[in-house]
Amino acid sequence: MPSIPHEAPIELLRVNPRLALVLLRGLGVPVPAGATATLAPTDLSSTVPAELRADAVVLLSGADGAELAVIVEVQLRYDKDKLYSWPVYLTQVRAAHHCPAVLLVICPGSATARRCREPISTGHPGFELAPLVIDAETTPDPSGPGLEDAAAELLVLAVLTGALDLTHAHLRRLVVARLARLDADRATGYTRFIMSAVSESVRQALEDLMPVSRLGLRDPFVDRFVDQGIAQGIPEGEARTLLTLLSARGLTVAAELRQRVLSCTDSDQLQAWVTRAATAHSVEEVFG
């Protein structure tokens, strides 16, 4: 079952696909000039019996018509089966979009990152795949020049990969200040991702810096920031968090169902829906 540490980087890409472009630039990979970024289908199955599904695929389209497909995989631990599936991902995406393709692997752990960087020999002369890896050492600085388009997503990713060590008080203050500038919906999701990646002591220190309501999603995460820094009541905050999470996962909520969620005052029910929404593939799985 997908976990929040695995899903969080993918949600960041769903909210802002330009994050993939910024990460490639940080690794020195050329990208199409003036590129726009859009999500592409992740189902890579063809005639091969086993299902092949990448975590995310982002298509970069340059102003001059040049394109580059970016396959994004999140690896929490080393998986030797990827030695066989990753080269397939690359060739399948290249064939589907008729353009060059690269493999970008996001690793929260340094040991996993080292293993994932190892070149994959396919057996064919000259065909060796060296994955591009993002970890604590290669995550771009969120405050770096020219990164404004994805600064918020980079901030969260830097915490997830360990590039930002929030045991330092000045970095906690920086993170809280940056999150406070976001709209309420993004602040809700991004705060949860950060809280899921830090220790209990750091989580408490962050909570002490911000006015929040609590959300029960496996652990007590921060629910949301609101305008003027005033925390909303728990049920309302949980309801809006649920809708934000469903939207980030690409699940459409009908107006009638949205009203049902917003009018719900049962905190236990809202928490149950949020827990399902973290891994559900359809709205029916959440509310069925």
VEXNU-202998 format. One record per residue (C-alpha): residue number from 1; chain; x, y, z. Coordinates in Angstrom, 3 decimals. Layout:
N
{rec NUM,A,{X,Y,Z}}
...
//
This chain:
288
{rec 1,A,{0.000,0.000,0.000}}
{rec 2,A,{1.431,3.416,-0.911}}
{rec 3,A,{2.668,5.450,2.056}}
{rec 4,A,{2.750,9.199,2.589}}
{rec 5,A,{6.593,9.354,2.277}}
{rec 6,A,{6.236,7.648,-1.118}}
{rec 7,A,{3.205,9.608,-2.313}}
{rec 8,A,{4.244,13.085,-1.140}}
{rec 9,A,{6.826,13.800,-3.893}}
{rec 10,A,{4.336,12.593,-6.509}}
{rec 11,A,{1.651,14.911,-5.130}}
{rec 12,A,{4.116,17.798,-5.400}}
{rec 13,A,{4.539,16.977,-9.095}}
{rec 14,A,{0.789,16.729,-9.604}}
{rec 15,A,{0.316,20.171,-8.092}}
{rec 16,A,{3.263,21.684,-9.963}}
{rec 17,A,{4.774,19.561,-12.792}}
{rec 18,A,{7.482,22.217,-13.318}}
{rec 19,A,{9.189,20.711,-10.282}}
{rec 20,A,{10.534,18.007,-12.623}}
{rec 21,A,{12.074,20.660,-14.869}}
{rec 22,A,{13.754,22.374,-11.915}}
{rec 23,A,{15.164,19.085,-10.608}}
{rec 24,A,{16.640,18.194,-14.001}}
{rec 25,A,{18.264,21.603,-14.312}}
{rec 26,A,{19.742,21.125,-10.846}}
{rec 27,A,{21.383,17.920,-12.075}}
{rec 28,A,{22.744,19.688,-15.167}}
{rec 29,A,{20.401,17.942,-17.607}}
{rec 30,A,{19.471,20.079,-20.655}}
{rec 31,A,{15.735,20.787,-20.963}}
{rec 32,A,{13.801,22.330,-23.884}}
{rec 33,A,{14.004,26.128,-23.978}}
{rec 34,A,{10.915,27.869,-22.625}}
{rec 35,A,{9.438,24.519,-21.667}}
{rec 36,A,{5.980,24.011,-20.246}}
{rec 37,A,{5.345,20.966,-18.060}}
{rec 38,A,{2.303,18.684,-18.082}}
{rec 39,A,{1.529,15.328,-16.523}}
{rec 40,A,{1.252,12.360,-18.869}}
{rec 41,A,{-0.333,8.906,-18.341}}
{rec 42,A,{1.676,6.640,-16.044}}
{rec 43,A,{0.404,3.288,-17.355}}
{rec 44,A,{3.297,1.890,-19.398}}
{rec 45,A,{1.884,-1.582,-20.022}}
{rec 46,A,{2.074,-2.952,-23.561}}
{rec 47,A,{2.253,-6.548,-24.675}}
{rec 48,A,{4.323,-7.466,-21.621}}
{rec 49,A,{2.067,-9.505,-19.294}}
{rec 50,A,{3.116,-7.764,-16.081}}
{rec 51,A,{1.560,-4.376,-15.332}}
{rec 52,A,{4.034,-1.524,-15.609}}
{rec 53,A,{3.111,1.758,-13.950}}
{rec 54,A,{5.545,4.584,-13.229}}
{rec 55,A,{4.969,6.862,-10.244}}
{rec 56,A,{4.698,9.910,-12.524}}
{rec 57,A,{5.468,10.976,-16.078}}
{rec 58,A,{5.971,14.662,-16.899}}
{rec 59,A,{6.166,15.909,-20.480}}
{rec 60,A,{8.301,19.020,-21.029}}
{rec 61,A,{7.377,20.894,-24.206}}
{rec 62,A,{9.706,23.645,-25.425}}
{rec 63,A,{8.731,26.800,-27.263}}
{rec 64,A,{10.610,25.505,-30.310}}
{rec 65,A,{8.660,22.230,-30.352}}
{rec 66,A,{11.344,20.160,-28.638}}
{rec 67,A,{10.034,17.699,-26.062}}
{rec 68,A,{11.482,15.678,-23.204}}
{rec 69,A,{9.603,13.021,-21.218}}
{rec 70,A,{10.552,12.655,-17.558}}
{rec 71,A,{9.762,9.387,-15.771}}
{rec 72,A,{9.715,9.997,-12.018}}
{rec 73,A,{10.089,7.186,-9.508}}
{rec 74,A,{10.156,7.487,-5.703}}
{rec 75,A,{12.295,4.852,-3.989}}
{rec 76,A,{12.129,4.477,-0.216}}
{rec 77,A,{14.281,1.345,-0.374}}
{rec 78,A,{16.357,-0.460,-2.983}}
{rec 79,A,{14.398,-2.841,-5.196}}
{rec 80,A,{16.405,-5.071,-7.526}}
{rec 81,A,{13.330,-5.629,-9.719}}
{rec 82,A,{13.755,-2.018,-10.882}}
{rec 83,A,{16.883,-3.159,-12.734}}
{rec 84,A,{14.487,-4.750,-15.201}}
{rec 85,A,{11.447,-2.457,-15.124}}
{rec 86,A,{13.210,0.922,-15.338}}
{rec 87,A,{14.781,0.342,-18.774}}
{rec 88,A,{11.326,-0.740,-19.986}}
{rec 89,A,{9.775,2.455,-18.606}}
{rec 90,A,{12.302,4.502,-20.541}}
{rec 91,A,{11.783,2.787,-23.883}}
{rec 92,A,{7.987,2.657,-23.512}}
{rec 93,A,{7.670,6.370,-22.727}}
{rec 94,A,{10.082,7.243,-25.517}}
{rec 95,A,{7.965,5.230,-27.964}}
{rec 96,A,{4.657,6.622,-26.677}}
{rec 97,A,{5.663,10.277,-26.973}}
{rec 98,A,{8.166,10.020,-29.841}}
{rec 99,A,{10.728,12.073,-27.955}}
{rec 100,A,{13.794,11.607,-25.717}}
{rec 101,A,{13.096,10.340,-22.202}}
{rec 102,A,{14.973,10.425,-18.900}}
{rec 103,A,{14.553,8.550,-15.616}}
{rec 104,A,{14.495,10.677,-12.444}}
{rec 105,A,{14.556,8.807,-9.122}}
{rec 106,A,{13.753,10.571,-5.832}}
{rec 107,A,{15.300,8.918,-2.773}}
{rec 108,A,{14.731,10.152,0.804}}
{rec 109,A,{17.514,7.842,2.033}}
{rec 110,A,{21.189,8.282,1.099}}
{rec 111,A,{21.925,4.541,1.131}}
{rec 112,A,{19.061,3.876,-1.277}}
{rec 113,A,{20.224,6.771,-3.448}}
{rec 114,A,{23.711,5.264,-3.743}}
{rec 115,A,{22.287,1.932,-4.909}}
{rec 116,A,{19.869,3.593,-7.348}}
{rec 117,A,{22.727,5.540,-8.977}}
{rec 118,A,{24.456,2.349,-10.029}}
{rec 119,A,{24.357,1.950,-13.845}}
{rec 120,A,{21.974,-0.704,-15.137}}
{rec 121,A,{23.439,-2.887,-17.849}}
{rec 122,A,{20.765,-4.152,-20.226}}
{rec 123,A,{23.072,-6.602,-21.943}}
{rec 124,A,{22.959,-4.759,-25.260}}
{rec 125,A,{26.313,-3.186,-26.200}}
{rec 126,A,{26.309,0.506,-25.341}}
{rec 127,A,{22.838,0.425,-23.770}}
{rec 128,A,{23.506,1.188,-20.107}}
{rec 129,A,{21.017,3.176,-18.029}}
{rec 130,A,{22.368,5.492,-15.329}}
{rec 131,A,{19.357,6.804,-13.349}}
{rec 132,A,{19.302,10.482,-12.405}}
{rec 133,A,{18.900,10.585,-8.615}}
{rec 134,A,{17.584,13.299,-6.301}}
{rec 135,A,{18.563,12.947,-2.640}}
{rec 136,A,{19.783,15.183,0.186}}
{rec 137,A,{22.934,16.068,-1.781}}
{rec 138,A,{21.278,16.875,-5.109}}
{rec 139,A,{17.990,18.551,-4.092}}
{rec 140,A,{18.213,22.144,-5.376}}
{rec 141,A,{18.251,24.942,-2.787}}
{rec 142,A,{14.625,26.198,-2.575}}
{rec 143,A,{15.903,29.760,-2.193}}
{rec 144,A,{18.186,29.538,-5.233}}
{rec 145,A,{17.905,32.037,-8.087}}
{rec 146,A,{15.491,31.258,-10.910}}
{rec 147,A,{13.560,28.630,-8.940}}
{rec 148,A,{10.534,30.730,-8.048}}
{rec 149,A,{8.176,28.613,-10.183}}
{rec 150,A,{8.654,25.604,-7.917}}
{rec 151,A,{10.055,27.135,-4.714}}
{rec 152,A,{7.258,25.845,-2.479}}
{rec 153,A,{7.493,22.315,-3.861}}
{rec 154,A,{11.280,22.353,-3.570}}
{rec 155,A,{10.972,23.422,0.054}}
{rec 156,A,{8.825,20.396,0.880}}
{rec 157,A,{10.992,18.059,-1.177}}
{rec 158,A,{14.110,19.348,0.612}}
{rec 159,A,{12.562,18.316,3.924}}
{rec 160,A,{11.512,14.922,2.558}}
{rec 161,A,{15.005,14.144,1.243}}
{rec 162,A,{16.802,15.547,4.287}}
{rec 163,A,{18.412,18.420,2.394}}
{rec 164,A,{16.799,20.734,4.982}}
{rec 165,A,{17.522,19.532,8.520}}
{rec 166,A,{14.695,20.871,10.660}}
{rec 167,A,{16.466,20.069,13.903}}
{rec 168,A,{17.926,23.566,13.400}}
{rec 169,A,{15.659,26.298,14.765}}
{rec 170,A,{16.452,28.850,12.048}}
{rec 171,A,{15.432,26.366,9.346}}
{rec 172,A,{12.167,25.621,11.147}}
{rec 173,A,{11.408,29.336,11.213}}
{rec 174,A,{12.239,29.555,7.506}}
{rec 175,A,{9.888,26.689,6.636}}
{rec 176,A,{7.016,28.084,8.692}}
{rec 177,A,{7.447,31.524,7.117}}
{rec 178,A,{7.461,30.067,3.586}}
{rec 179,A,{4.391,27.908,4.207}}
{rec 180,A,{2.518,30.847,5.668}}
{rec 181,A,{2.784,32.642,2.287}}
{rec 182,A,{0.936,29.873,0.439}}
{rec 183,A,{-2.773,29.701,-0.226}}
{rec 184,A,{-4.657,27.687,2.372}}
{rec 185,A,{-5.115,24.593,0.178}}
{rec 186,A,{-1.442,24.141,-0.643}}
{rec 187,A,{-0.405,24.982,2.910}}
{rec 188,A,{-2.673,22.219,4.173}}
{rec 189,A,{-1.174,19.454,2.066}}
{rec 190,A,{2.421,20.655,2.193}}
{rec 191,A,{2.375,21.010,5.974}}
{rec 192,A,{1.116,17.456,6.288}}
{rec 193,A,{3.911,16.155,4.084}}
{rec 194,A,{6.517,17.959,6.157}}
{rec 195,A,{5.061,16.740,9.438}}
{rec 196,A,{5.092,13.161,8.143}}
{rec 197,A,{8.824,13.346,7.493}}
{rec 198,A,{10.140,14.772,10.774}}
{rec 199,A,{10.624,13.432,14.279}}
{rec 200,A,{8.099,13.974,17.061}}
{rec 201,A,{10.322,16.582,18.718}}
{rec 202,A,{10.696,18.558,15.486}}
{rec 203,A,{6.962,18.252,14.816}}
{rec 204,A,{6.218,19.720,18.227}}
{rec 205,A,{8.715,22.519,17.672}}
{rec 206,A,{7.044,23.368,14.356}}
{rec 207,A,{3.603,23.331,15.953}}
{rec 208,A,{4.838,25.754,18.597}}
{rec 209,A,{5.704,28.211,15.809}}
{rec 210,A,{2.318,28.197,14.101}}
{rec 211,A,{-1.364,28.449,14.973}}
{rec 212,A,{-2.854,25.128,13.860}}
{rec 213,A,{-5.604,22.623,14.328}}
{rec 214,A,{-4.628,18.966,14.559}}
{rec 215,A,{-5.403,16.283,12.002}}
{rec 216,A,{-5.294,12.556,12.763}}
{rec 217,A,{-3.826,10.788,9.726}}
{rec 218,A,{-1.705,7.931,11.086}}
{rec 219,A,{0.095,10.575,13.156}}
{rec 220,A,{-1.034,13.974,14.491}}
{rec 221,A,{-0.243,16.201,11.519}}
{rec 222,A,{-0.849,19.917,11.232}}
{rec 223,A,{-4.189,20.463,9.510}}
{rec 224,A,{-4.026,23.822,7.812}}
{rec 225,A,{-2.944,27.471,7.813}}
{rec 226,A,{-5.649,30.083,7.380}}
{rec 227,A,{-5.765,33.780,6.518}}
{rec 228,A,{-4.783,36.166,9.332}}
{rec 229,A,{-3.113,33.217,11.050}}
{rec 230,A,{-6.332,32.053,12.778}}
{rec 231,A,{-6.848,28.304,13.030}}
{rec 232,A,{-10.233,26.948,12.008}}
{rec 233,A,{-12.213,24.417,14.028}}
{rec 234,A,{-11.160,20.785,13.711}}
{rec 235,A,{-14.134,19.462,11.655}}
{rec 236,A,{-14.007,22.314,9.138}}
{rec 237,A,{-10.235,22.026,8.816}}
{rec 238,A,{-10.452,18.261,8.293}}
{rec 239,A,{-13.203,18.654,5.696}}
{rec 240,A,{-11.179,21.109,3.640}}
{rec 241,A,{-8.063,18.962,4.058}}
{rec 242,A,{-9.986,15.986,2.656}}
{rec 243,A,{-11.128,17.970,-0.388}}
{rec 244,A,{-7.598,19.270,-0.960}}
{rec 245,A,{-6.134,15.766,-0.751}}
{rec 246,A,{-8.695,14.399,-3.218}}
{rec 247,A,{-7.961,17.240,-5.632}}
{rec 248,A,{-4.191,16.704,-5.338}}
{rec 249,A,{-4.702,13.033,-6.206}}
{rec 250,A,{-6.652,14.011,-9.321}}
{rec 251,A,{-10.030,12.781,-8.001}}
{rec 252,A,{-13.063,14.901,-8.928}}
{rec 253,A,{-15.648,15.533,-6.210}}
{rec 254,A,{-19.185,16.340,-7.367}}
{rec 255,A,{-20.830,19.461,-5.928}}
{rec 256,A,{-23.354,17.456,-3.888}}
{rec 257,A,{-20.630,15.288,-2.349}}
{rec 258,A,{-18.460,18.344,-1.685}}
{rec 259,A,{-21.309,19.920,0.267}}
{rec 260,A,{-21.769,16.686,2.206}}
{rec 261,A,{-18.108,16.791,3.238}}
{rec 262,A,{-18.147,20.474,4.195}}
{rec 263,A,{-21.309,20.058,6.286}}
{rec 264,A,{-20.008,17.004,8.162}}
{rec 265,A,{-19.306,17.728,11.861}}
{rec 266,A,{-18.291,14.164,12.804}}
{rec 267,A,{-14.513,14.359,13.277}}
{rec 268,A,{-14.122,10.558,13.424}}
{rec 269,A,{-15.917,10.176,10.093}}
{rec 270,A,{-13.822,12.917,8.489}}
{rec 271,A,{-10.619,11.300,9.724}}
{rec 272,A,{-11.721,7.943,8.304}}
{rec 273,A,{-12.359,9.551,4.904}}
{rec 274,A,{-8.988,11.325,4.960}}
{rec 275,A,{-7.188,8.075,5.780}}
{rec 276,A,{-8.850,6.335,2.813}}
{rec 277,A,{-8.159,9.304,0.537}}
{rec 278,A,{-4.416,8.995,1.126}}
{rec 279,A,{-4.291,5.789,-0.939}}
{rec 280,A,{-7.622,5.572,-2.798}}
{rec 281,A,{-7.735,5.424,-6.599}}
{rec 282,A,{-11.351,6.619,-6.873}}
{rec 283,A,{-13.866,8.740,-5.005}}
{rec 284,A,{-15.976,5.614,-4.537}}
{rec 285,A,{-13.171,3.980,-2.532}}
{rec 286,A,{-13.251,6.904,-0.121}}
{rec 287,A,{-17.001,7.274,0.388}}
{rec 288,A,{-18.374,3.937,-0.783}}
//
